[in-house]
């Protein structure tokens, strides 16, 4: 499904983006992400290595969670309309976590002749804990 360009006059501060509920994070997904990203840190795929450093299990790459946020933003507006995406990692995303990615409109403004929409976005696990918080700006029509 291709995102449509949001219409500035139709968007209201407080509008919520349609959330994405993702399948549980799997070991297979982490292994594929290692290959695709080039980040082969064993903390993400080797249980013995993770336990050696005091972790209960392997965990997702932070940039994988950031990609989840990017997916939400580009479901709201096409790639060429994204002007900014920033994040702050707040908690570990463990194997088996079910992540919901959500967002809302926090501001509308004009800058340098562009109509912009600011978004607050986040990843939340099945326990209601935010694992990633961020913000994005997209250009509207």
C-alpha positions in Angstrom: 0.0 0.0 0.0 1.4 3.3 -1.0 1.1 6.2 1.4 -0.7 9.3 0.2 0.6 12.8 0.9 -1.2 14.2 3.9 -3.2 17.3 3.2 -2.1 20.2 5.5 -5.6 21.6 5.9 -7.1 18.3 6.8 -4.6 17.3 9.5 -5.2 18.3 13.1 -2.8 18.4 16.1 -3.7 15.3 18.1 -4.6 13.1 15.1 -3.2 9.6 15.6 -1.5 7.6 13.0 -2.8 4.1 12.3 -0.6 1.9 14.6 1.4 -1.0 13.3 1.3 -4.2 15.4 4.3 -6.3 14.3 4.8 -10.0 14.7 6.9 -11.2 17.7 10.6 -10.4 17.2 12.3 -13.7 16.2 15.8 -15.0 16.2 15.4 -15.6 12.5 14.5 -11.9 12.0 17.6 -10.8 14.0 19.9 -13.1 11.9 18.4 -11.6 8.7 18.9 -8.1 10.0 22.6 -8.9 10.8 23.1 -9.8 7.1 21.1 -7.0 5.7 22.6 -4.3 8.0 26.1 -5.6 8.2 25.9 -5.4 12.0 27.1 -8.8 13.1 27.5 -8.1 16.8 27.0 -11.5 18.4 25.0 -9.9 21.2 22.0 -10.0 18.8 22.3 -13.7 17.7 24.5 -15.7 20.0 22.7 -16.7 23.3 25.9 -17.8 25.0 27.6 -14.6 24.1 24.7 -12.5 25.4 24.6 -14.5 28.7 28.3 -14.0 29.2 27.6 -10.3 29.4 24.7 -10.7 31.9 21.8 -10.6 29.5 18.9 -13.1 29.7 18.8 -13.5 25.9 19.8 -11.9 22.7 18.0 -8.7 21.8 17.1 -6.7 18.7 19.4 -4.2 17.1 18.4 -0.6 18.0 18.4 0.3 14.3 15.9 -2.5 13.6 13.5 -0.7 16.0 14.3 2.6 14.3 13.4 0.9 11.0 10.0 0.0 12.6 9.5 3.7 13.3 10.5 4.6 9.7 7.9 2.1 8.5 5.2 3.8 10.4 6.2 7.3 9.2 6.3 6.1 5.5 2.9 4.5 5.9 1.7 8.0 6.8 3.6 9.9 4.1 5.7 8.8 1.1 9.4 8.5 1.5 10.1 11.6 -0.5 8.0 13.6 2.0 10.0 12.6 5.1 12.1 15.6 6.3 13.4 14.3 9.6 13.3 11.2 11.8 15.0 11.1 15.2 14.9 8.6 18.0 15.9 7.9 21.5 16.4 4.3 22.7 14.6 3.8 26.0 14.6 0.0 26.6 15.8 -3.2 25.1 13.6 -5.1 22.6 13.9 -8.8 23.4 13.3 -11.8 21.2 9.6 -12.6 21.4 8.5 -9.0 22.1 5.4 -7.9 20.2 6.0 -4.3 19.1 3.3 -1.8 18.4 4.5 1.3 16.5 2.3 4.4 17.0 2.3 8.1 16.5 0.4 11.3 16.6 0.5 14.8 15.1 2.1 17.3 17.5 2.3 20.4 15.4 1.7 21.9 12.0 3.9 24.7 10.6 5.3 26.3 7.5 9.0 26.6 7.0 10.9 27.7 3.9 7.8 27.6 1.9 6.9 24.0 2.9 3.9 22.9 4.9 5.2 20.6 7.6 3.6 18.2 10.0 5.5 17.2 13.2 4.9 13.7 14.6 5.7 12.0 17.9 6.3 8.3 17.3 7.2 5.4 19.5 7.7 1.6 19.7 5.9 -0.1 22.7 6.2 -3.7 23.7 3.4 -6.0 24.8 3.8 -4.9 28.4 3.2 -1.3 27.6 6.8 -0.3 27.9 8.2 2.2 25.4 11.4 0.8 23.8 12.0 3.7 21.4 10.7 7.2 21.3 11.1 9.6 18.5 9.9 12.4 16.3 9.5 12.9 12.6 8.6 15.7 10.3 6.9 15.2 7.0 5.9 17.6 4.2 2.2 17.9 3.5 0.3 18.9 0.4 
